[in-house]
Amino acid sequence: MALSSEQKKAYKRIGHHLKPVVIISEQGTTDGVLAELDRALNDHELIKVRITVEDRDTKQMLIQEICQASGAELVQVIGKMAILLRRNKTPNPNLSNLVRYKDF
């Protein structure tokens, strides 16, 4: 389901203040990275990911790969940072960035 421009705007506002919880390097998407990405999306719903590769095409390929593998939706890409969203059916109010910053 594609995000509307208003939804993206709200998620960008929340995501701007987040620190990256997953860092993807030149090794790409290993099983450990995908497991950590899945855990972070389950806990936080909206996360920031740092992709530390130099080549733009490789970065775009990695972003598409992690979105497809995790079922997350891409909200925004700025430089080496990507903001991803995957809603949880039962979010933890202490961990979910969407619940904690809904009035942000």
N, CA, C and O atoms as a GROMACS GRO file, in nm:
protein
  416
    1MET      N    1   0.084  -0.117   0.000
    1MET     CA    2   0.000   0.000   0.000
    1MET      C    3   0.089   0.125   0.000
    1MET      O    4   0.174   0.142   0.088
    2ALA      N    5   0.070   0.209  -0.098
    2ALA     CA    6   0.151   0.329  -0.110
    2ALA      C    7   0.109   0.433  -0.006
    2ALA      O    8  -0.009   0.446   0.028
    3LEU      N    9   0.206   0.506   0.042
    3LEU     CA   10   0.180   0.609   0.141
    3LEU      C   11   0.138   0.738   0.071
    3LEU      O   12   0.191   0.772  -0.035
    4SER      N   13   0.043   0.808   0.129
    4SER     CA   14   0.004   0.937   0.075
    4SER      C   15   0.110   1.041   0.110
    4SER      O   16   0.195   1.016   0.196
    5SER      N   17   0.106   1.154   0.044
    5SER     CA   18   0.206   1.257   0.071
    5SER      C   19   0.192   1.312   0.214
    5SER      O   20   0.293   1.348   0.275
    6GLU      N   21   0.071   1.317   0.267
    6GLU     CA   22   0.051   1.362   0.406
    6GLU      C   23   0.110   1.262   0.505
    6GLU      O   24   0.170   1.301   0.605
    7GLN      N   25   0.091   1.133   0.478
    7GLN     CA   26   0.148   1.030   0.565
    7GLN      C   27   0.300   1.037   0.561
    7GLN      O   28   0.366   1.031   0.665
    8LYS      N   29   0.357   1.048   0.441
    8LYS     CA   30   0.502   1.057   0.429
    8LYS      C   31   0.555   1.178   0.504
    8LYS      O   32   0.660   1.171   0.569
    9LYS      N   33   0.485   1.288   0.494
    9LYS     CA   34   0.526   1.411   0.562
    9LYS      C   35   0.530   1.390   0.714
    9LYS      O   36   0.625   1.431   0.781
   10ALA      N   37   0.428   1.325   0.767
   10ALA     CA   38   0.422   1.299   0.912
   10ALA      C   39   0.532   1.202   0.954
   10ALA      O   40   0.595   1.222   1.057
   11TYR      N   41   0.556   1.097   0.875
   11TYR     CA   42   0.658   1.000   0.909
   11TYR      C   43   0.798   1.060   0.897
   11TYR      O   44   0.887   1.027   0.977
   12LYS      N   45   0.819   1.148   0.800
   12LYS     CA   46   0.948   1.217   0.787
   12LYS      C   47   0.974   1.304   0.909
   12LYS      O   48   1.087   1.311   0.958
   13ARG      N   49   0.870   1.369   0.957
   13ARG     CA   50   0.882   1.455   1.075
   13ARG      C   51   0.927   1.373   1.196
   13ARG      O   52   1.013   1.417   1.273
   14ILE      N   53   0.868   1.256   1.214
   14ILE     CA   54   0.907   1.168   1.325
   14ILE      C   55   1.047   1.112   1.301
   14ILE      O   56   1.130   1.111   1.392
   15GLY      N   57   1.074   1.065   1.179
   15GLY     CA   58   1.200   1.000   1.147
   15GLY      C   59   1.320   1.091   1.152
   15GLY      O   60   1.433   1.045   1.172
   16HIS      N   61   1.298   1.220   1.134
   16HIS     CA   62   1.409   1.315   1.134
   16HIS      C   63   1.489   1.309   1.264
   16HIS      O   64   1.611   1.324   1.262
   17HIS      N   65   1.423   1.289   1.376
   17HIS     CA   66   1.488   1.291   1.506
   17HIS      C   67   1.540   1.155   1.552
   17HIS      O   68   1.601   1.144   1.658
   18LEU      N   69   1.516   1.051   1.473
   18LEU     CA   70   1.560   0.918   1.512
   18LEU      C   71   1.708   0.897   1.479
   18LEU      O   72   1.762   0.959   1.388
   19LYS      N   73   1.770   0.810   1.554
   19LYS     CA   74   1.906   0.768   1.525
   19LYS      C   75   1.898   0.635   1.449
   19LYS      O   76   1.805   0.558   1.470
   20PRO      N   77   1.994   0.607   1.360
   20PRO     CA   78   1.990   0.481   1.286
   20PRO      C   79   2.005   0.361   1.380
   20PRO      O   80   2.092   0.360   1.467
   21VAL      N   81   1.919   0.262   1.362
   21VAL     CA   82   1.923   0.142   1.446
   21VAL      C   83   1.986   0.024   1.374
   21VAL      O   84   2.024  -0.075   1.437
   22VAL      N   85   1.996   0.033   1.242
   22VAL     CA   86   2.060  -0.072   1.162
   22VAL      C   87   2.158  -0.003   1.067
   22VAL      O   88   2.126   0.099   1.007
   23ILE      N   89   2.277  -0.060   1.055
   23ILE     CA   90   2.378  -0.006   0.964
   23ILE      C   91   2.416  -0.117   0.865
   23ILE      O   92   2.454  -0.227   0.904
   24ILE      N   93   2.405  -0.085   0.737
   24ILE     CA   94   2.438  -0.180   0.632
   24ILE      C   95   2.566  -0.132   0.564
   24ILE      O   96   2.573  -0.018   0.518
   25SER      N   97   2.666  -0.219   0.558
   25SER     CA   98   2.795  -0.181   0.501
   25SER      C   99   2.814  -0.248   0.366
   25SER      O  100   2.720  -0.296   0.304
   26GLU      N  101   2.938  -0.249   0.322
   26GLU     CA  102   2.973  -0.307   0.192
   26GLU      C  103   2.938  -0.456   0.182
   26GLU      O  104   2.918  -0.507   0.072
   27GLN      N  105   2.928  -0.527   0.295
   27GLN     CA  106   2.895  -0.669   0.292
   27GLN      C  107   2.750  -0.693   0.252
   27GLN      O  108   2.714  -0.805   0.216
   28GLY      N  109   2.666  -0.590   0.257
   28GLY     CA  110   2.528  -0.601   0.213
   28GLY      C  111   2.436  -0.660   0.317
   28GLY      O  112   2.458  -0.646   0.438
   29THR      N  113   2.332  -0.726   0.270
   29THR     CA  114   2.228  -0.777   0.360
   29THR      C  115   2.257  -0.922   0.395
   29THR      O  116   2.218  -1.014   0.323
   30THR      N  117   2.325  -0.941   0.506
   30THR     CA  118   2.351  -1.075   0.557
   30THR      C  119   2.230  -1.121   0.638
   30THR      O  120   2.138  -1.044   0.661
   31ASP      N  121   2.231  -1.247   0.680
   31ASP     CA  122   2.121  -1.299   0.761
   31ASP      C  123   2.110  -1.222   0.892
   31ASP      O  124   1.999  -1.195   0.939
   32GLY      N  125   2.224  -1.188   0.951
   32GLY     CA  126   2.223  -1.112   1.077
   32GLY      C  127   2.163  -0.973   1.060
   32GLY      O  128   2.088  -0.927   1.146
   33VAL      N  129   2.195  -0.907   0.950
   33VAL     CA  130   2.140  -0.774   0.923
   33VAL      C  131   1.989  -0.782   0.904
   33VAL      O  132   1.915  -0.701   0.958
   34LEU      N  133   1.944  -0.880   0.827
   34LEU     CA  134   1.800  -0.896   0.804
   34LEU      C  135   1.725  -0.931   0.932
   34LEU      O  136   1.613  -0.885   0.952
   35ALA      N  137   1.786  -1.012   1.018
   35ALA     CA  138   1.724  -1.046   1.146
   35ALA      C  139   1.712  -0.922   1.235
   35ALA      O  140   1.608  -0.900   1.297
   36GLU      N  141   1.817  -0.843   1.241
   36GLU     CA  142   1.815  -0.720   1.321
   36GLU      C  143   1.716  -0.619   1.264
   36GLU      O  144   1.647  -0.550   1.340
   37LEU      N  145   1.708  -0.610   1.133
   37LEU     CA  146   1.612  -0.522   1.068
   37LEU      C  147   1.469  -0.564   1.101
   37LEU      O  148   1.385  -0.479   1.131
   38ASP      N  149   1.442  -0.693   1.097
   38ASP     CA  150   1.310  -0.744   1.130
   38ASP      C  151   1.274  -0.715   1.276
   38ASP      O  152   1.162  -0.674   1.305
   39ARG      N  153   1.370  -0.736   1.366
   39ARG     CA  154   1.347  -0.709   1.508
   39ARG      C  155   1.320  -0.560   1.531
   39ARG      O  156   1.229  -0.524   1.605
   40ALA      N  157   1.399  -0.475   1.467
   40ALA     CA  158   1.382  -0.330   1.484
   40ALA      C  159   1.247  -0.283   1.430
   40ALA      O  160   1.182  -0.199   1.492
   41LEU      N  161   1.206  -0.336   1.317
   41LEU     CA  162   1.075  -0.298   1.261
   41LEU      C  163   0.961  -0.348   1.348
   41LEU      O  164   0.861  -0.278   1.365
   42ASN      N  165   0.975  -0.468   1.404
   42ASN     CA  166   0.871  -0.519   1.495
   42ASN      C  167   0.860  -0.432   1.619
   42ASN      O  168   0.749  -0.403   1.665
   43ASP      N  169   0.973  -0.390   1.673
   43ASP     CA  170   0.972  -0.310   1.796
   43ASP      C  171   0.932  -0.165   1.771
   43ASP      O  172   0.847  -0.111   1.842
   44HIS      N  173   0.994  -0.103   1.671
   44HIS     CA  174   0.982   0.042   1.656
   44HIS      C  175   0.889   0.088   1.544
   44HIS      O  176   0.848   0.204   1.544
   45GLU      N  177   0.855   0.003   1.450
   45GLU     CA  178   0.768   0.031   1.336
   45GLU      C  179   0.829   0.129   1.235
   45GLU      O  180   0.830   0.102   1.115
   46LEU      N  181   0.880   0.242   1.282
   46LEU     CA  182   0.943   0.341   1.196
   46LEU      C  183   1.089   0.351   1.238
   46LEU      O  184   1.119   0.387   1.352
   47ILE      N  185   1.180   0.319   1.145
   47ILE     CA  186   1.322   0.318   1.181
   47ILE      C  187   1.405   0.392   1.076
   47ILE      O  188   1.363   0.414   0.963
   48LYS      N  189   1.524   0.429   1.120
   48LYS     CA  190   1.622   0.490   1.030
   48LYS      C  191   1.734   0.390   1.011
   48LYS      O  192   1.783   0.331   1.107
   49VAL      N  193   1.775   0.373   0.885
   49VAL     CA  194   1.881   0.279   0.849
   49VAL      C  195   1.992   0.357   0.780
   49VAL      O  196   1.966   0.442   0.695
   50ARG      N  197   2.117   0.328   0.819
   50ARG     CA  198   2.233   0.390   0.754
   50ARG      C  199   2.291   0.290   0.656
   50ARG      O  200   2.317   0.175   0.692
   51ILE      N  201   2.310   0.333   0.531
   51ILE     CA  202   2.370   0.248   0.429
   51ILE      C  203   2.504   0.310   0.392
   51ILE      O  204   2.509   0.415   0.327
   52THR      N  205   2.612   0.245   0.431
   52THR     CA  206   2.746   0.302   0.413
   52THR      C  207   2.816   0.241   0.292
   52THR      O  208   2.920   0.176   0.306
   53VAL      N  209   2.760   0.264   0.176
   53VAL     CA  210   2.826   0.224   0.051
   53VAL      C  211   2.845   0.351  -0.032
   53VAL      O  212   2.767   0.446  -0.021
   54GLU      N  213   2.947   0.352  -0.115
   54GLU     CA  214   2.979   0.472  -0.192
   54GLU      C  215   2.898   0.482  -0.320
   54GLU      O  216   2.860   0.592  -0.360
   55ASP      N  217   2.871   0.372  -0.385
   55ASP     CA  218   2.805   0.371  -0.514
   55ASP      C  219   2.654   0.391  -0.499
   55ASP      O  220   2.589   0.319  -0.424
   56ARG      N  221   2.600   0.488  -0.570
   56ARG     CA  222   2.456   0.518  -0.561
   56ARG      C  223   2.368   0.402  -0.608
   56ARG      O  224   2.266   0.372  -0.546
   57ASP      N  225   2.408   0.338  -0.716
   57ASP     CA  226   2.330   0.225  -0.767
   57ASP      C  227   2.327   0.110  -0.667
   57ASP      O  228   2.223   0.047  -0.649
   58THR      N  229   2.439   0.084  -0.604
   58THR     CA  230   2.445  -0.021  -0.502
   58THR      C  231   2.356   0.016  -0.383
   58THR      O  232   2.286  -0.069  -0.328
   59LYS      N  233   2.359   0.143  -0.345
   59LYS     CA  234   2.276   0.189  -0.233
   59LYS      C  235   2.128   0.170  -0.266
   59LYS      O  236   2.052   0.120  -0.183
   60GLN      N  237   2.087   0.210  -0.385
   60GLN     CA  238   1.947   0.194  -0.425
   60GLN      C  239   1.907   0.046  -0.429
   60GLN      O  240   1.796   0.010  -0.389
   61MET      N  241   1.998  -0.038  -0.478
   61MET     CA  242   1.971  -0.182  -0.483
   61MET      C  243   1.955  -0.239  -0.342
   61MET      O  244   1.865  -0.320  -0.318
   62LEU      N  245   2.041  -0.197  -0.250
   62LEU     CA  246   2.031  -0.244  -0.112
   62LEU      C  247   1.902  -0.198  -0.046
   62LEU      O  248   1.839  -0.275   0.027
   63ILE      N  249   1.861  -0.075  -0.072
   63ILE     CA  250   1.736  -0.024  -0.015
   63ILE      C  251   1.618  -0.105  -0.066
   63ILE      O  252   1.530  -0.144   0.011
   64GLN      N  253   1.615  -0.131  -0.196
   64GLN     CA  254   1.506  -0.212  -0.253
   64GLN      C  255   1.507  -0.353  -0.195
   64GLN      O  256   1.402  -0.411  -0.166
   65GLU      N  257   1.626  -0.408  -0.179
   65GLU     CA  258   1.640  -0.544  -0.126
   65GLU      C  259   1.590  -0.553   0.018
   65GLU      O  260   1.519  -0.647   0.053
   66ILE      N  261   1.627  -0.456   0.103
   66ILE     CA  262   1.582  -0.464   0.242
   66ILE      C  263   1.433  -0.436   0.254
   66ILE      O  264   1.367  -0.492   0.341
   67CYS      N  265   1.380  -0.350   0.170
   67CYS     CA  266   1.235  -0.326   0.173
   67CYS      C  267   1.158  -0.451   0.132
   67CYS      O  268   1.059  -0.487   0.195
   68GLN      N  269   1.205  -0.517   0.028
   68GLN     CA  270   1.139  -0.638  -0.019
   68GLN      C  271   1.153  -0.752   0.082
   68GLN      O  272   1.056  -0.824   0.108
   69ALA      N  273   1.271  -0.768   0.138
   69ALA     CA  274   1.295  -0.879   0.232
   69ALA      C  275   1.220  -0.859   0.363
   69ALA      O  276   1.177  -0.957   0.425
   70SER      N  277   1.204  -0.735   0.406
   70SER     CA  278   1.141  -0.710   0.536
   70SER      C  279   0.992  -0.677   0.525
   70SER      O  280   0.921  -0.678   0.626
   71GLY      N  281   0.944  -0.648   0.406
   71GLY     CA  282   0.805  -0.608   0.391
   71GLY      C  283   0.782  -0.465   0.435
   71GLY      O  284   0.668  -0.425   0.460
   72ALA      N  285   0.888  -0.387   0.444
   72ALA     CA  286   0.879  -0.248   0.488
   72ALA      C  287   0.854  -0.156   0.369
   72ALA      O  288   0.879  -0.192   0.254
   73GLU      N  289   0.806  -0.039   0.400
   73GLU     CA  290   0.782   0.062   0.299
   73GLU      C  291   0.884   0.175   0.315
   73GLU      O  292   0.912   0.219   0.427
   74LEU      N  293   0.938   0.220   0.204
   74LEU     CA  294   1.035   0.327   0.207
   74LEU      C  295   0.963   0.461   0.222
   74LEU      O  296   0.874   0.494   0.144
   75VAL      N  297   1.002   0.537   0.324
   75VAL     CA  298   0.943   0.668   0.348
   75VAL      C  299   1.028   0.776   0.284
   75VAL      O  300   0.977   0.865   0.217
   76GLN      N  301   1.161   0.768   0.306
   76GLN     CA  302   1.249   0.873   0.258
   76GLN      C  303   1.393   0.824   0.251
   76GLN      O  304   1.434   0.739   0.330
   77VAL      N  305   1.468   0.878   0.156
   77VAL     CA  306   1.612   0.855   0.149
   77VAL      C  307   1.680   0.990   0.140
   77VAL      O  308   1.649   1.070   0.052
   78ILE      N  309   1.771   1.016   0.232
   78ILE     CA  310   1.853   1.137   0.228
   78ILE      C  311   1.997   1.094   0.251
   78ILE      O  312   2.031   1.043   0.358
   79GLY      N  313   2.080   1.114   0.151
   79GLY     CA  314   2.220   1.076   0.163
   79GLY      C  315   2.234   0.928   0.191
   79GLY      O  316   2.190   0.844   0.112
   80LYS      N  317   2.295   0.895   0.303
   80LYS     CA  318   2.317   0.755   0.341
   80LYS      C  319   2.211   0.702   0.436
   80LYS      O  320   2.223   0.590   0.486
   81MET      N  321   2.108   0.781   0.462
   81MET     CA  322   2.002   0.742   0.555
   81MET      C  323   1.873   0.708   0.480
   81MET      O  324   1.836   0.775   0.383
   82ALA      N  325   1.807   0.604   0.526
   82ALA     CA  326   1.676   0.567   0.473
   82ALA      C  327   1.581   0.549   0.591
   82ALA      O  328   1.619   0.492   0.694
   83ILE      N  329   1.459   0.597   0.576
   83ILE     CA  330   1.356   0.579   0.678
   83ILE      C  331   1.258   0.475   0.626
   83ILE      O  332   1.202   0.488   0.517
   84LEU      N  333   1.238   0.370   0.706
   84LEU     CA  334   1.151   0.259   0.669
   84LEU      C  335   1.035   0.248   0.765
   84LEU      O  336   1.046   0.280   0.883
   85LEU      N  337   0.922   0.201   0.714
   85LEU     CA  338   0.801   0.184   0.793
   85LEU      C  339   0.743   0.046   0.770
   85LEU      O  340   0.729   0.002   0.656
   86ARG      N  341   0.710  -0.020   0.879
   86ARG     CA  342   0.632  -0.144   0.873
   86ARG      C  343   0.547  -0.145   1.000
   86ARG      O  344   0.598  -0.161   1.110
   87ARG      N  345   0.418  -0.129   0.981
   87ARG     CA  346   0.326  -0.125   1.095
   87ARG      C  347   0.316  -0.262   1.162
   87ARG      O  348   0.319  -0.366   1.096
   88ASN      N  349   0.304  -0.260   1.294
   88ASN     CA  350   0.288  -0.379   1.375
   88ASN      C  351   0.142  -0.387   1.418
   88ASN      O  352   0.083  -0.286   1.457
   89LYS      N  353   0.083  -0.504   1.412
   89LYS     CA  354  -0.058  -0.519   1.450
   89LYS      C  355  -0.081  -0.487   1.598
   89LYS      O  356  -0.185  -0.433   1.635
   90THR      N  357   0.016  -0.522   1.681
   90THR     CA  358   0.007  -0.493   1.824
   90THR      C  359   0.134  -0.420   1.868
   90THR      O  360   0.224  -0.483   1.924
   91PRO      N  361   0.141  -0.290   1.845
   91PRO     CA  362   0.263  -0.217   1.880
   91PRO      C  363   0.282  -0.205   2.030
   91PRO      O  364   0.186  -0.192   2.106
   92ASN      N  365   0.406  -0.209   2.071
   92ASN     CA  366   0.443  -0.188   2.211
   92ASN      C  367   0.451  -0.037   2.233
   92ASN      O  368   0.537   0.028   2.173
   93PRO      N  369   0.366   0.022   2.317
   93PRO     CA  370   0.366   0.167   2.334
   93PRO      C  371   0.496   0.223   2.389
   93PRO      O  372   0.524   0.342   2.373
   94ASN      N  373   0.577   0.140   2.454
   94ASN     CA  374   0.705   0.186   2.507
   94ASN      C  375   0.815   0.188   2.401
   94ASN      O  376   0.915   0.258   2.417
   95LEU      N  377   0.798   0.113   2.293
   95LEU     CA  378   0.902   0.102   2.191
   95LEU      C  379   0.865   0.164   2.057
   95LEU      O  380   0.952   0.214   1.985
   96SER      N  381   0.738   0.163   2.022
   96SER     CA  382   0.695   0.208   1.890
   96SER      C  383   0.716   0.359   1.873
   96SER      O  384   0.666   0.439   1.952
   97ASN      N  385   0.792   0.396   1.771
   97ASN     CA  386   0.813   0.537   1.742
   97ASN      C  387   0.684   0.604   1.696
   97ASN      O  388   0.667   0.724   1.717
   98LEU      N  389   0.594   0.530   1.634
   98LEU     CA  390   0.467   0.587   1.589
   98LEU      C  391   0.377   0.621   1.707
   98LEU      O  392   0.306   0.721   1.704
   99VAL      N  393   0.379   0.538   1.809
   99VAL     CA  394   0.297   0.563   1.928
   99VAL      C  395   0.360   0.671   2.015
   99VAL      O  396   0.291   0.762   2.062
  100ARG      N  397   0.490   0.662   2.035
  100ARG     CA  398   0.559   0.757   2.123
  100ARG      C  399   0.560   0.898   2.068
  100ARG      O  400   0.551   0.994   2.145
  101TYR      N  401   0.570   0.913   1.935
  101TYR     CA  402   0.582   1.047   1.876
  101TYR      C  403   0.458   1.087   1.796
  101TYR      O  404   0.469   1.172   1.708
  102LYS      N  405   0.343   1.028   1.824
  102LYS     CA  406   0.225   1.056   1.741
  102LYS      C  407   0.183   1.202   1.748
  102LYS      O  408   0.124   1.253   1.653
  103ASP      N  409   0.211   1.271   1.857
  103ASP     CA  410   0.174   1.411   1.869
  103ASP      C  411   0.286   1.504   1.828
  103ASP      O  412   0.278   1.625   1.847
  104PHE      N  413   0.392   1.447   1.771
  104PHE     CA  414   0.511   1.523   1.737
  104PHE      C  415   0.485   1.623   1.628
  104PHE      O  416   0.576   1.695   1.588
   0.00000   0.00000   0.00000
